[in-house]
Amino acid sequence: MRAPALHILGLCFGAALTLPACVDAPITADQLEADGTLRGGYAGGGMQHAALSAEPGQVAQAVRVSAVLAPQADGPLEDRAEFDADVGTVYLHVRADGLLSSRRVVYRWKHDAFVVEVPGTLVASDAMALGTSFDIAPEQSGHWEVDVLADTAGQAPGSEQQVLFHREFVVNAPSL
């Protein structure tokens, strides 16, 4: 199991055009097509890129989203990638640097075939804020994933939800 890490996401909020990606880190050869264009859907390293359109007339803006998974709802946060089976609740605290206004999102918790989606809001803030939480029973040990997805309300039916943030963690089996 790798050590806990903050995953950072570069987002572009563009006006009339949708930008293919933001440059938060140097672009490497494996991220480029033969003609020099950026590959779609590249999520290499610790960075993920997504393009979201904003309201017409707004200036394109880069936004960085970071998050912490913790057993605490508030106070000093301890970022973890592993939790004991008796954790009870896991909390996802998020921060959006550079976001001009709140954005509707969907938080998706996944464990094996079990999936729950919870509507939420990504708020402009210069500090971590509680985004969502999920109660985990001791028998739900194993591999988990939590995603922050762009809200598809108002988009064409069948539109794929865009992943803005992704984090994996493990809930250890109860001790016998």
MARTIMI-700397 format. One record per residue: residue in one letter; residue number from 1; x, y, z of N, C-alpha, C in turn. Coordinates in nm, 4 decimals. Each point is the difference from the previous one (the first is absolute). Layout:
<pts>
aa  i  npx  npy  npz  capx  capy  capz  cpx  cpy  cpz
A  NUM  X  Y  Z  X  Y  Z  X  Y  Z
...
</pts>
This chain:
<pts>
aa  i  npx  npy  npz  capx  capy  capz  cpx  cpy  cpz
M  1  0.0853  -0.1177  0.0000  -0.0853  0.1177  0.0000  0.0884  0.1220  0.0000
R  2  -0.0265  0.0925  -0.0868  0.0812  0.1205  -0.0053  -0.0439  0.0983  0.1078
A  3  0.0881  0.0917  0.0309  -0.0277  0.0981  0.1054  -0.1106  0.0953  -0.0441
P  4  -0.0739  0.0576  0.0956  -0.1046  0.0963  -0.0342  0.0601  0.1170  -0.0766
A  5  -0.0741  0.0516  -0.0928  0.0480  0.1129  -0.0787  -0.1168  0.0888  -0.0365
L  6  0.0284  0.1275  -0.0142  -0.1022  0.0912  -0.0501  0.0010  -0.0090  -0.1518
H  7  -0.1137  -0.0197  -0.0586  -0.0123  0.0001  -0.1449  -0.0491  0.1378  -0.0395
I  8  0.0639  0.0583  -0.0990  -0.0353  0.1340  -0.0430  -0.0552  -0.0067  -0.1408
L  9  -0.0964  0.0824  -0.0264  -0.0665  0.0001  -0.1290  0.0023  0.1392  -0.0569
G  10  0.0418  0.0147  -0.1238  -0.0078  0.1286  -0.0677  -0.1273  0.0035  -0.0815
L  11  -0.0825  0.1002  0.0200  -0.1245  0.0145  -0.0743  0.0070  0.1273  -0.0820
C  12  -0.0657  0.0012  -0.1112  -0.0129  0.1213  -0.0787  -0.1462  0.0364  -0.0052
F  13  -0.0325  0.1212  0.0349  -0.1346  0.0502  -0.0156  0.0085  0.1011  -0.1124
G  14  -0.0507  -0.0349  -0.1186  0.0130  0.0855  -0.1165  -0.1305  0.0649  -0.0342
A  15  0.0058  0.1048  -0.0771  -0.1209  0.0695  -0.0428  -0.0600  -0.0754  -0.1171
A  16  0.0002  0.0588  -0.1190  -0.0675  -0.0601  -0.1145  0.0725  -0.1236  -0.0516
L  17  0.1285  -0.0167  0.0316  0.0705  -0.1170  -0.0490  0.0336  -0.0925  0.1155
T  18  0.0153  -0.1266  -0.0319  0.0400  -0.0984  0.0990  0.1459  -0.0320  -0.0243
L  19  0.0838  0.0249  0.0984  0.1430  -0.0214  -0.0140  0.0324  -0.1472  0.0174
P  20  0.0978  -0.0539  -0.0752  0.0317  -0.1411  0.0113  0.0661  -0.0367  0.1319
A  21  0.0733  0.0906  0.0618  0.0650  -0.0297  0.1273  0.0647  0.1257  0.0543
C  22  0.0316  -0.0012  0.1271  0.0779  0.1059  0.0634  0.1410  -0.0542  0.0165
V  23  0.0952  0.0858  0.0041  0.1364  -0.0447  0.0202  0.0378  0.0311  0.1434
D  24  -0.0020  -0.1027  0.0859  0.0395  0.0153  0.1392  0.1390  -0.0591  0.0216
A  25  0.0449  -0.0804  -0.0937  0.1295  -0.0651  0.0087  0.0542  -0.0089  -0.1420
P  26  0.1306  -0.0187  -0.0142  0.0549  -0.0118  -0.1363  -0.0658  -0.1136  -0.0763
I  27  -0.0269  0.0220  -0.1271  -0.0569  -0.1034  -0.0862  0.1134  -0.0897  -0.0461
T  28  -0.0187  -0.1311  0.0111  0.1024  -0.0960  -0.0396  -0.0404  -0.0678  -0.1307
A  29  0.0943  -0.0633  -0.0651  -0.0216  -0.0611  -0.1319  -0.1135  -0.1027  0.0015
D  30  -0.0164  -0.0738  0.1086  -0.1049  -0.1020  0.0046  -0.1401  0.0599  0.0060
Q  31  -0.0111  0.1310  0.0202  -0.1293  0.0670  0.0056  -0.0406  0.0584  -0.1361
L  32  0.0878  -0.0121  -0.1010  -0.0248  0.0614  -0.1298  -0.0284  -0.1029  -0.1080
E  33  -0.0898  0.0369  -0.0918  -0.0253  -0.0797  -0.1199  0.1164  0.0232  -0.0972
A  34  0.0083  -0.0803  -0.1069  0.1072  0.0134  -0.0986  0.0020  0.1381  -0.0643
D  35  -0.1185  0.0649  -0.0136  -0.0051  0.1329  -0.0612  0.0257  0.1138  0.0991
G  36  0.0330  -0.0348  0.1260  0.0326  0.1021  0.0986  -0.1162  0.0469  0.0854
T  37  -0.1223  -0.0495  -0.0255  -0.1144  0.0405  0.0819  -0.0048  -0.0837  0.1274
L  38  -0.0586  0.0579  0.1056  -0.0100  -0.0684  0.1280  -0.0993  -0.1143  -0.0102
R  39  0.0377  -0.1176  0.0504  -0.0893  -0.1156  -0.0006  -0.1210  0.0281  0.0871
G  40  -0.1169  -0.0394  -0.0455  -0.1228  0.0152  0.0784  -0.0029  -0.1003  0.1125
G  41  -0.0516  0.0420  0.1174  -0.0186  -0.0898  0.1125  0.1275  -0.0403  0.0700
Y  42  0.1132  0.0676  -0.0272  0.1232  -0.0384  0.0664  -0.0081  0.0324  0.1481
A  43  0.0325  -0.0966  0.0824  0.0003  0.0213  0.1444  0.1255  -0.0638  0.0583
G  44  0.1145  0.0408  -0.0488  0.1246  -0.0583  0.0452  0.0489  0.0646  0.1277
G  45  0.0929  -0.0668  0.0659  0.0598  0.0529  0.1217  -0.1050  0.0282  0.1056
G  46  0.0191  0.1062  0.0763  -0.0944  0.0380  0.1035  -0.0966  0.1065  -0.0451
M  47  0.0033  0.0351  -0.1270  -0.0865  0.1050  -0.0531  -0.1114  -0.0598  -0.0837
Q  48  -0.1162  0.0630  0.0059  -0.1107  -0.0342  -0.0870  -0.0455  0.1305  -0.0613
H  49  -0.0384  -0.0037  -0.1236  -0.0443  0.1216  -0.0670  -0.1424  -0.0170  -0.0474
A  50  -0.0766  0.1069  0.0098  -0.1375  -0.0013  -0.0459  -0.0340  0.1377  -0.0530
A  51  -0.0922  0.0041  -0.0922  -0.0454  0.1285  -0.0535  -0.1474  0.0163  0.0324
L  52  -0.0339  0.1108  0.0608  -0.1388  0.0312  0.0309  -0.0315  0.1343  -0.0608
S  53  -0.1182  0.0153  -0.0548  -0.0359  0.1300  -0.0528  -0.0704  0.0796  0.1084
A  54  0.0228  0.1297  -0.0006  -0.0615  0.0891  0.0978  -0.1099  0.0802  -0.0683
E  55  -0.0593  0.0904  0.0724  -0.1024  0.0862  -0.0568  0.0613  0.0873  -0.1092
P  56  -0.0751  0.0304  -0.1087  0.0523  0.0860  -0.1053  0.0446  0.1340  0.0570
G  57  0.1083  0.0509  -0.0533  0.0503  0.1296  0.0424  0.1030  -0.0082  0.1102
Q  58  0.0183  -0.1159  0.0610  0.1016  -0.0125  0.1035  0.1355  -0.0246  -0.0642
V  59  0.1034  0.0438  0.0664  0.1363  -0.0183  -0.0475  0.0465  -0.1393  0.0396
A  60  0.0756  -0.0653  -0.0890  0.0535  -0.1327  0.0309  0.0866  0.0093  0.1245
Q  61  -0.0096  -0.0999  0.0872  0.0712  0.0048  0.1265  0.0443  -0.1393  0.0402
A  62  0.1247  -0.0103  0.0452  0.0507  -0.1278  0.0495  -0.0392  -0.0144  0.1461
V  63  -0.0464  -0.1179  0.0359  -0.0416  -0.0290  0.1365  0.0706  -0.1266  0.0450
R  64  0.0513  -0.0002  0.1218  0.0657  -0.1175  0.0570  -0.0874  -0.0534  0.1115
V  65  -0.0319  -0.1277  -0.0094  -0.0818  -0.0647  0.1017  0.0869  -0.1037  0.0701
S  66  0.0008  0.0043  0.1326  0.0712  -0.1001  0.0781  -0.0956  -0.0534  0.1058
A  67  0.0326  -0.1160  0.0550  -0.0903  -0.0613  0.0977  0.0775  -0.0837  0.0997
V  68  -0.0644  -0.0226  0.1139  0.0549  -0.0825  0.1070  -0.1084  -0.0980  0.0428
L  69  0.0356  -0.1279  0.0123  -0.0892  -0.1017  0.0577  0.0401  -0.0161  0.1452
A  70  -0.0946  0.0181  0.0892  0.0338  -0.0020  0.1418  -0.1093  -0.0680  0.0825
P  71  0.0373  -0.0494  0.1176  -0.1005  -0.0549  0.0907  -0.0654  0.1098  0.0847
Q  72  0.0421  0.1260  -0.0187  -0.0522  0.1124  0.0770  -0.0920  0.0865  -0.0855
A  73  -0.1089  0.0477  0.0616  -0.0917  0.0915  -0.0678  0.0517  0.1435  0.0048
D  74  0.0754  0.0326  0.1036  0.0528  0.1359  0.0137  0.1257  -0.0035  0.0860
G  75  0.0556  0.1171  0.0257  0.1227  0.0085  0.0782  0.1202  -0.0381  -0.0843
P  76  0.1125  -0.0317  0.0643  0.1188  -0.0427  -0.0756  -0.0307  -0.1286  -0.0772
L  77  0.0322  0.0002  -0.1276  -0.0321  -0.1141  -0.0864  0.1218  -0.0891  -0.0186
E  78  -0.0234  -0.1299  0.0019  0.1054  -0.0978  -0.0237  -0.0320  -0.0720  -0.1307
D  79  0.0699  0.0385  -0.1089  -0.0230  -0.0606  -0.1305  0.0418  -0.1469  0.0040
R  80  -0.0879  -0.0876  -0.0496  0.0285  -0.1438  0.0023  -0.0370  -0.0660  -0.1317
A  81  0.0684  -0.1112  -0.0269  -0.0354  -0.0865  -0.1122  -0.0489  -0.1341  0.0520
E  82  0.0116  -0.0225  0.1321  -0.0473  -0.1227  0.0650  -0.0763  0.0362  0.1266
F  83  -0.1091  -0.0750  0.0225  -0.0823  0.0207  0.1189  -0.0269  -0.1343  0.0655
D  84  -0.0159  0.0003  0.1322  -0.0396  -0.1213  0.0721  -0.1463  -0.0299  -0.0295
A  85  -0.0392  -0.1253  0.0146  -0.1374  -0.0423  -0.0293  -0.1022  0.0726  0.0864
D  86  0.0405  0.0436  0.1185  -0.0925  0.0686  0.0904  0.0045  0.1530  -0.0157
V  87  0.0450  0.0496  -0.1147  0.0113  0.1446  -0.0224  -0.1351  0.0693  0.0162
G  88  -0.1064  -0.0666  -0.0369  -0.1335  0.0613  0.0100  -0.0296  0.0880  -0.1198
T  89  0.0620  0.1170  -0.0070  -0.0244  0.0936  -0.1094  0.1326  0.0492  -0.0563
V  90  0.0075  0.0082  -0.1336  0.1155  0.0584  -0.0681  -0.0461  0.1332  -0.0581
Y  91  0.0811  0.1035  0.0194  -0.0344  0.1360  -0.0421  0.0932  0.0450  -0.1125
L  92  -0.0578  0.0584  -0.1051  0.0778  0.0572  -0.1091  -0.0070  0.1518  0.0136
H  93  0.1136  0.0610  0.0317  0.0114  0.1445  0.0119  0.0634  0.0509  -0.1294
V  94  -0.0577  0.1024  -0.0606  0.0494  0.0503  -0.1284  0.0349  0.1482  0.0088
R  95  0.0839  0.0420  -0.0924  0.0391  0.1402  -0.0123  0.0099  0.0309  -0.1479
A  96  -0.0573  0.1129  -0.0413  0.0052  0.0421  -0.1407  0.0659  0.1368  -0.0061
D  97  0.1260  0.0035  -0.0386  0.0727  0.1261  -0.0130  -0.0280  0.0616  -0.1360
G  98  -0.0424  0.1245  -0.0001  -0.0228  0.0725  -0.1243  -0.1407  -0.0105  -0.0548
L  99  -0.0877  -0.0695  0.0666  -0.1383  -0.0142  -0.0454  -0.0745  0.1300  0.0310
L  100  -0.0622  0.0597  -0.1012  -0.0679  0.1283  0.0182  -0.1370  -0.0141  0.0636
S  101  -0.0715  -0.1075  -0.0316  -0.1326  -0.0205  0.0575  -0.0207  -0.1492  0.0238
S  102  -0.0975  -0.0315  0.0808  -0.0281  -0.1396  0.0331  -0.0416  -0.0787  -0.1240
R  103  0.0316  -0.1285  0.0003  -0.0355  -0.0911  -0.1098  -0.0699  -0.1214  0.0570
R  104  -0.1089  -0.0414  -0.0648  -0.0669  -0.1230  0.0408  0.0830  -0.1190  -0.0453
V  105  0.0119  -0.0982  0.0885  0.0750  -0.1220  -0.0280  -0.0786  -0.1194  0.0542
V  106  0.0485  -0.1173  -0.0316  -0.0533  -0.1244  0.0549  0.1182  -0.0740  0.0611
Y  107  -0.0164  -0.0417  0.1247  0.1009  -0.0816  0.0670  -0.0414  -0.1460  -0.0161
R  108  0.0918  -0.0824  -0.0529  -0.0314  -0.1415  -0.0239  0.0919  -0.0872  0.0856
W  109  -0.0608  -0.0808  0.0858  0.0713  -0.0954  0.0839  -0.0182  -0.1390  -0.0606
K  110  0.1106  -0.0744  -0.0215  -0.0071  -0.1323  -0.0619  0.0754  -0.1027  0.0839
H  111  -0.0632  -0.1175  0.0142  0.0623  -0.1144  0.0668  -0.0523  -0.1247  -0.0706
D  112  0.0874  -0.0688  -0.0723  -0.0401  -0.1148  -0.0815  -0.1146  0.0427  -0.0929
A  113  -0.1133  -0.0688  0.0033  -0.1136  0.0352  -0.0866  -0.0907  0.1050  0.0648
F  114  0.0282  0.0381  0.1229  -0.0791  0.0971  0.0750  0.0403  0.1420  -0.0408
V  115  -0.0973  0.0802  -0.0457  0.0266  0.1386  -0.0412  -0.1095  0.0899  0.0563
V  116  0.0415  0.1101  0.0619  -0.0938  0.1004  0.0498  0.0451  0.1361  -0.0511
E  117  -0.0947  0.0764  -0.0558  0.0292  0.1354  -0.0472  -0.0765  0.0994  0.0860
V  118  0.0711  0.1029  0.0468  -0.0563  0.1007  0.0890  0.0212  0.1372  -0.0632
P  119  -0.1076  0.0783  -0.0224  0.0179  0.1341  -0.0557  0.0700  0.0905  0.1011
G  120  0.0780  0.0928  -0.0511  0.0722  0.0926  0.0872  0.0403  0.1250  -0.0741
T  121  0.0780  0.0817  0.0666  0.0465  0.1260  -0.0578  0.1480  0.0170  0.0289
L  122  0.0745  0.0366  -0.1015  0.1406  0.0350  0.0151  0.0033  0.1509  0.0182
V  123  0.0453  0.0464  0.1156  -0.0040  0.1430  0.0308  0.1378  0.0636  -0.0123
A  124  -0.0010  0.1272  -0.0359  0.1242  0.0764  -0.0065  0.0485  0.0229  0.1427
S  125  0.1217  -0.0437  0.0297  0.0515  0.0132  0.1352  0.1518  -0.0083  -0.0018
D  126  0.0617  0.0662  0.0969  0.1453  -0.0101  0.0119  0.0383  -0.0967  0.1124
A  127  -0.0977  -0.0777  0.0477  0.0250  -0.0983  0.1053  -0.0785  -0.1275  -0.0304
M  128  0.0424  -0.1095  0.0596  -0.0722  -0.1257  -0.0137  -0.1395  0.0155  0.0613
A  129  -0.0994  -0.0565  -0.0666  -0.1367  -0.0006  0.0509  -0.0570  -0.1394  -0.0213
L  130  -0.0886  -0.0415  0.0897  -0.0603  -0.1317  -0.0131  -0.0847  -0.0050  -0.1262
G  131  0.0354  -0.0901  -0.0916  -0.0755  -0.0162  -0.1234  -0.1091  -0.1042  0.0153
T  132  0.0366  -0.1161  0.0531  -0.0932  -0.1102  0.0164  0.0568  -0.0972  0.1021
S  133  -0.0838  -0.0890  0.0446  0.0440  -0.1066  0.0902  -0.0794  -0.1260  -0.0321
F  134  0.0516  -0.1138  0.0471  -0.0701  -0.1249  -0.0244  0.0201  -0.0929  0.1184
D  135  -0.1101  -0.0580  0.0478  0.0047  -0.0964  0.1095  0.0394  -0.1362  -0.0553
I  136  0.1019  -0.0600  0.0610  0.0512  -0.1286  -0.0461  -0.0125  -0.1013  0.1129
A  137  -0.0698  -0.1090  -0.0281  -0.0173  -0.1075  0.0976  0.1244  -0.0899  0.0003
P  138  0.0312  -0.0631  0.1126  0.1183  -0.0864  0.0079  0.0046  -0.1088  -0.1076
E  139  -0.1158  -0.0498  -0.0418  0.0000  -0.1054  -0.1032  0.0254  0.0547  -0.1403
Q  140  0.0121  0.1304  -0.0145  0.0280  0.0606  -0.1302  0.1497  0.0264  -0.0173
S  141  0.0811  -0.0925  0.0467  0.1444  0.0162  -0.0121  0.0423  -0.0258  -0.1446
G  142  0.1170  0.0492  -0.0345  0.0545  -0.0192  -0.1332  0.0285  0.1316  -0.0702
H  143  0.0103  -0.0079  -0.1316  0.0343  0.1142  -0.0849  -0.1204  0.0920  -0.0206
W  144  0.0194  0.1296  0.0167  -0.1027  0.1022  -0.0205  0.0525  0.1073  -0.0939
E  145  -0.0926  0.0699  -0.0645  0.0334  0.1165  -0.0825  -0.1008  0.1098  0.0297
V  146  0.0471  0.1242  -0.0052  -0.0904  0.1149  0.0099  0.0372  0.0951  -0.1130
D  147  -0.1023  0.0473  -0.0710  0.0195  0.0917  -0.1121  -0.0813  0.1259  0.0218
V  148  0.0502  0.1097  -0.0544  -0.0784  0.1223  -0.0118  -0.0278  0.0135  -0.1492
L  149  -0.1281  0.0008  -0.0360  -0.0419  0.0024  -0.1402  -0.0680  0.1314  -0.0325
A  150  0.0187  0.0473  -0.1229  -0.0735  0.1176  -0.0463  -0.1474  -0.0358  -0.0066
D  151  -0.0851  0.0899  0.0441  -0.1447  -0.0222  -0.0049  -0.0434  0.0080  -0.1464
T  152  -0.0708  -0.1018  -0.0473  -0.0418  -0.0037  -0.1401  -0.1385  0.0592  -0.0217
A  153  -0.0598  0.0624  0.1017  -0.1323  0.0618  -0.0162  0.0054  0.1017  -0.1132
G  154  -0.0952  -0.0062  -0.0881  -0.0056  0.0925  -0.1128  0.0779  -0.0470  -0.1217
Q  155  0.0722  -0.1111  0.0112  0.0730  -0.0539  -0.1144  -0.0868  -0.1035  -0.0700
A  156  0.0427  -0.0396  -0.1173  -0.0743  -0.0984  -0.0786  -0.0145  -0.1305  0.0779
P  157  -0.1167  -0.0662  -0.0110  -0.0185  -0.1292  0.0669  0.1085  -0.0981  -0.0437
G  158  0.0488  -0.0769  0.0951  0.1044  -0.0972  -0.0291  0.1402  0.0576  0.0029
S  159  0.0140  0.1298  0.0320  0.1331  0.0606  0.0089  0.0784  -0.0669  0.1119
E  160  0.1246  -0.0305  -0.0285  0.0852  -0.0634  0.0992  0.0409  0.1024  0.1053
Q  161  -0.0031  -0.0413  0.1261  0.0407  0.0900  0.1064  0.1517  0.0145  -0.0017
Q  162  0.0460  0.1238  0.0020  0.1420  0.0294  -0.0055  0.0597  -0.0073  0.1402
V  163  0.1074  -0.0766  0.0161  0.0662  -0.0152  0.1285  0.0910  0.1207  0.0224
L  164  -0.0292  0.0750  0.1066  0.0797  0.1173  0.0353  0.1072  -0.0339  0.1025
F  165  -0.0260  -0.1023  0.0795  0.0935  -0.0421  0.1040  -0.0238  -0.1482  0.0275
H  166  0.1061  -0.0745  0.0224  -0.0110  -0.1435  0.0270  0.0969  -0.0359  0.1122
R  167  -0.0468  -0.0818  0.0919  0.0844  -0.0445  0.1107  -0.0374  -0.1425  0.0351
E  168  0.0995  -0.0838  0.0273  -0.0219  -0.1377  0.0412  0.0487  -0.0166  0.1428
F  169  -0.0668  -0.0894  0.0731  0.0418  -0.0296  0.1364  -0.0417  -0.1417  0.0367
V  170  0.0496  -0.0484  0.1132  -0.0261  -0.1361  0.0444  -0.0577  0.0048  0.1414
V  171  -0.1012  -0.0826  0.0227  -0.0509  -0.0234  0.1348  0.0457  -0.1409  0.0370
N  172  0.0827  -0.0084  0.1042  0.0560  -0.1281  0.0408  -0.1070  -0.0891  0.0614
A  173  0.0136  -0.1311  -0.0217  -0.0935  -0.0980  0.0560  0.0091  0.0021  0.1519
P  174  -0.1113  -0.0280  0.0681  0.0023  -0.0033  0.1477  0.0952  -0.1079  0.0500
S  175  0.0630  0.0274  0.1118  0.0889  -0.0991  0.0633  -0.0837  -0.1068  0.0676
L  176  0.0481  -0.1232  -0.0073  -0.0714  -0.1111  0.0647  0.0522  -0.0260  0.1367
</pts>
